[in-house]
Amino acid sequence: MDRRPTTLLAELTHRCPLHCPYCSNPVDLARSQSELSTEDWKRVFTQSRELGALQLGLSGGEPLIRRDLEELVAHAHTLGFYQTLVTSAVGLTRDRAARIKDAGLEHVQISFQDSEKEIAEKIAGTRSWDAKHQAAAWIKELDFAFSVNVVLHRANLDHLAEIIDMAGALGADRIELANTQYYGWAVLSRESLMPTRDQIVRSEAIVDRAVEKYRGKMQIIYVLPDYYSEFPKPCQGGWGNFYLVVAPDGRVMPCHAASQITTLSFDNARDHSIRHIWEESSAFKAYRGDDWMQEPCRSCPRKHVDFGGCRCQAFALTGDATRTDPVCTLTSDRAIIDAMLDGTPPPITYAYREMGRIPATAMAGATAPSIDRE
Amino acid sequence: MALTSSSRPKLWKFARVQFDDARQRSVLQYPEGAVLLNDTAAEILALCDGERTIEEIAATLNQRYDADVLADVLADVQTYLSELADRELVRDEMPSSPVG
């Protein structure tokens, strides 16, 4: 078999000290009682590595909340994974960081919300600035590879240059500037998160200048929001081609947002081997290859370039995961995106991510929002 | 960043080469990325210790394989390592600069 996963994203927990409204976790967050055990996770790592996964992302929620994190890192290290800790860094101590380093973790990615403390903490929904900046200093001191990750949206895009300079001052090797993608919690605050066209145009010029300024010092990874693109993103390099995500409760998915496609059912790592799920599960096979495609994808020369875009986005916006990603300008569904872009931005009000709270609007927002088509 | 024949390439300190049993191939791993290597690429990277120049690396490979034209090997090695240098996965260790 030639198709092998390269990356395993292990969402160790949905528990998190932050409440960021842009979070892509599902609104029905998994509770701690439903989380996989230490032995479950070790088995998942072993089986994924045997299948060919090379990179391991330890994510969440906040992975530091798992007390067995060091043990899991040590196990993954013996298997040969290149590991990234995807963290808010809130709650990290220097001792713990040192133990994680000793266990073999190589790369730490810390999320930051803004270059100004007050705004950053308003976005995070909690005090977190001091902890993050202290943690970043320890990560540098302990000689991890260090990335800063900033999710971009209307409230922080005007500070983009300052945000990049902040990452530079923190000594980051990389900064990932990711425009908000509207999955999970982010759907609920879409109108408050969506940038203006003006912000997007300015951001590109700012990034171009920063790339020159930081060449050889810090890599800048900038992803243009797909709503502003002519063609959709080649999501995950194609469904079920490279990417494995295991949710806190053990469900194995082709992408971290896939659980919102309610027409799919996901096999659980408690019940089946990773190899079995990768090769045989209905969810992984659903949108592999191109047999599932409708027009205009089916006859499109770009179908092996962008794979029809994002299945989760197609489902969220049209109610049918086999339709072309509405971002694509070759589909009539593009009108859905254009209607969103043309709206006047309302005042910012966030639906903050919170365990056990499913806002009433989530029910409509999580599936197909009613948007007037032209 | 183009490398010259006198550059002394070294892998970025956060990148490493490992052998992947699943694919029976060497792979270059780094933060958020992995590149499958062919045998030649793996051999080149194994020689990138920050001491040898690209010229010396090419000469070593040339000797090992009894290749016809050293200039061709040199050009191939230089091109390949320059590509990795562009992606900042390989750095030039200048002989006069302090280690860092």
Interface residues (C-beta under 8 A of the other chain):
Chain A: R4 T6 R49 E50 L51 G52 L54 Q55 G80 Y82 T84 E106 H107 A145 S147 D173 R174 G216 Q219
Chain B: M1 F14 R16 Q18 D20 A22 R23 V27 Q29 Y30 P31 E32 G33 A34 E88
